[in-house]
Amino acid sequence: MAINLEKGQKVNLTKKSSAGLGEILVNLNWNANSGKKGFLSSLLGGNQGIDLDLGCLFELKDGRKGAVQALGNNFGSLQRPPFISLDGDDRTGAAAAGENLRINGNQIAEIQRILVYTFIYEGIANWKQADAVVTIKYPGAEDIVVNMDEYNSKDIMCGLVLFENCNDETFSVEKLIRFFNGHEALDRAYGWGMNWKPGRK
């Protein structure tokens, strides 16, 4: 049985082991349910589809900040800072596994906060047709589901979930679903304070 978060709702991950939280998987999937495959491709013509990218801003305890995302080839690492990695880049939403961001929960003492986001790299800015959902999985606990159930925005970026360190023991997880016109606007809204420049895959 999964936990479906409401906007603004915050829950703490449950620590099951003295070793730590284990690996936390943040999965983004869109337009991949039975009967919906290829809908966006046909709508846009040919094999072109919407390209949603999953990524995050991170802040470590030592003050280092950055982003993990396919744009700029910043795929991160699980075993060394920032202890966050992105599996790959699904350009169409056709891959059954979607896109996966992994967090090394056993290194929680090194991580202050993580802001998970998605943005439309290519395709139409229509979030309803993207039909996106985020699922958070970690060992020995129920899945946490974050539905993108707000659609009335033409902005290309959406802040999804905020992970915050709680006494170096667990993360709180808050559903955001806030839309922005790009990385810099998202950064300003949550006080990361980084410098941004255009990037490419």
N, C-alpha and C positions, 0 to 999 in steps of 0.2 A: 504494500500500500504506500503510495507516494504522498508527500506533503506538497500541496499547491499553495504557493505564497501569494498573498494579496499585495498590491502596491503599498509600499511603506512598511510592510510587515517585516519583522526581524526575528530570526531564530538562531540559536547557537548549534553548531555542529557537536555531535556527541562523541566524546573521546572514549574509545573502547579498549585501548591498550596503553600501558605505561610508556611504550615506545613512542607514542604520538598518534596523530590522526591518520597516518598512512597517506596513500596517494588519493588526492581529491581530483575527480574528473569533472570538467565542465564541458558539456556537449551542446553544440548548437546544430539544430537541424531545421530545414525549411523545405517546404513543398516536396516532401519525400514520402508522404503517406500513400497508401494504395488508392489508386483512382485519381491521384493528383499529379503523378509524375508526368513531366513534359508539358504541363499546362502553361507555365510561363514561357517555355521555349516556343510553343505554338503561338502564344499571344504575341511574342516579340518577333517571330519569324525565324525560320531555319532552326539551327541548333543553338542560337544565342539564348542565354538565360540570364536570370538575375544572379549576380555574384555577391553574396554576403560574406564578409570577412569577420572572423572572431578574433578578438585581441583583448589586451588589458593594459592599464597603467598599474605600475607597482611602486611602492615606497618601502624600502628596507629600514630596519632599525638603525643602521649606521647612517641614514640620511640619503643614500643613493636612490635615485628615481629613474624610471624609464618606461619603455613600452615593449610588450611582446606581441608581435603581429607579423603577418606575411608581408605586408607593405614595408619595404626596406630590408626584407629578409632578416628580421629580428625574431628568430624562433626560440630564443632562450635556452635554458638548461635546467634539468631537474636536480642534478647533482652538485651544481655550483651556482652562485648567485646569478639570477634572482630566484632560483629554485622553482621556476615556472617554465613550462615549455609548451609550444604549439606543435601539434602533430603534423599538420599539413595544410593545404589550401584547396578546398573544394570549389571549383570555379562555377558549378552549375546547380548545386543542391541535389544532384542525382545520386551521389554516393550515399549508401545506406547509413554509414556511420557519421555523416555530416563532418563538422570540424570539432576537434577536441583540444581543450586547454587543460594541461595537467599541473597540479600544484603539489609540491612535496610537503605534506602536512607534518612530517617529522622534523621539518626545519622551521616550524612556526615561530620560534624565538628569534629568528632572523628577519621576519616579515612583519611590517607594520600594518599595511593595508593593500588591497588589490581591488581595482575597479574594472570589472569585465564589461566589454562593450561589443557591439557589432556595427558595421557600417556597410553601405552599399557601394562597392567598388565599381561595379558596372550594372547597367540595367535601370529599370524604372524605380523611382522613389515611391513605391506603393507597398507599405508594410503589410497591409491586409492580404494582398496577393502572395506575399512572401510566406505567410503562414508559419512564422518561425516560433520555435520553442527551445528553451534552455533547460537541460536536465543536469543536476548536480548529484554525483554519485561518490560515495566513499565507503570504506570497509565497515560492515556490520551495522549499517543504518539504512533507513528508508531513503529513497530518492527524494530530492527536492526539485520541484518543477516550477519554472518561471515562464508563464505564457506571455507572449507579446500581444496582449489583449487591448492595446490602445493603438489606433491606426491613423488618427487624424493629423498627420504631419507629413510635410514634403521635405523635411530635413533628412540628410543622408546618414546620420549617425544616431545610435541609441545607446545610452547607458543602461545596462541590464541589471547588474548585481554588484553590491559592494561587500567585500570581505574585510572585516576589521579584527585585529588581534585582541583577544581577551585574556589578559594576564599570562601570556605565553602558553596557554593551555588549550585554547580552542579559537575558532573564528566565529564571529557573528556574521550572519548572511542576511542582507537586506535587499528586497526587490525594489528596483528603481523605475525602470521604463520611462526614461526622460530623453527627449529628442534634442539634437543639436545639429548645427550646420557644418560641423567638422571637429577635428581633434582639439584644436585650440580652444573652442568654446566649451567643450567637455572638460578640458583641463581647468579652465577658469572657474567653472561652476563648482568644482570639487577641490580647488586650491592646490593643484600639483605644482604649478609654477615652472613648467618646462618651456624651452624654446622649440618652436616647430618650423619645419620647412617642408616643401612638397617632396613626396617620395613616390617610387614606382616599384612594382613587383619585378 
